[in-house]
Amino acid sequence: MTVAIDMSPLDTPSRLRGIGMYVLGLASGFRELKANGELDIEVTGIGGFDWRGRIHGQSGLSYEGTGPTPENLSYRMRKRLGLGLAARAVGASLLHVTEPLAMPLTAGSPMVVTGYDLIPLILHKDYLKKYPWSRAARRWKEARRYGVCRRVIAISHATRADLIEYLDLDENVVDVAHLGVDHQRFTPGPVSDDQRELVCKRYELTKPFLLYVGAFDPRKNVSILIRSFADSGLAKEFDLVLAGANRPKETVPLQALAQQLGVEKEVHFSGFVRDEDLAPLYRICHAHVFPSCYEGFGLTIAEAMACGAPTITVNATSLPEVAGDAALLVPPNDGDALTEAMRALCRDDTRRAELSTLGPVQASRFRWSECARQTLASYRKALA
């Protein structure tokens, strides 16, 4: 039997976001299982293909994509038309769809699909157009996408619960396979003086700093983070580094808020952080703060904790599932609680040291080999 994994998100900007990281990580996990002799099913990847399902270029679990080309309607239509045919061309007994928004119209084989979250459906006031029927239409589309598959693989127990509650999926067909962390890249330990100097110079850091890594869309609560930072009184000693895409539509209002609160010099909008700089930033930050109110998994906090970064996050959705007892948890959308947590962590070196020790232990539970192992169990159920 052969299972084909759709790896074409690596040819789009999704390569730089969660789906791309998931595809790369899952493939690495399967390669590890294969090397250890744990694969009793042939697992391969489908890379480039056209709308007729004709495969071109490199494929397989080592496929790393062609780089982030624009993601558009023609890309999704090519996947809807060609992905199922490509799976048939490689003789797949099962197709793993890694991008639910591009579900094949013609399935060349039975399918499983990965469910990441239901953000637009649950947070519809922020993410859907203000039409009376927009949420009902979104729910119908989501239920249709997931309903055509034999199994659904949720990336957390929180996402599994949402899929069952909001889409009325049969709980017996929804499995959980937690995401993993690249533990060769995200490790605790000291940063050399040269590396620290290079990173601080690159991002213009002259003081101890609190670090946020992520997007700036509404659910991330970056505005609450800036306000809580200003209210905390920590700006005299610390900076706040916001590492994420500098889209003017999102950053300009946040910059205006920082100016209004008198912390514009202390709040740094660093843009996308280079891959080689992310782990060092986690290691040298005074604390990592992630106040998002909804995450399908929360890979950012797992990576930060793996580096030993003392972390503050939210007690909602999947985040406590990932953080365990290794982070400070505050209620969602509660600026006062976030303010107190930042003050407490910045003033208590003993607590910071404790979280720095607990974090890597908790993060070690999340490995791509284990994600692949849990995914393989779902494949077996689908093929049974």
Disulfide bonds with the S-S distance in Angstrom:
none
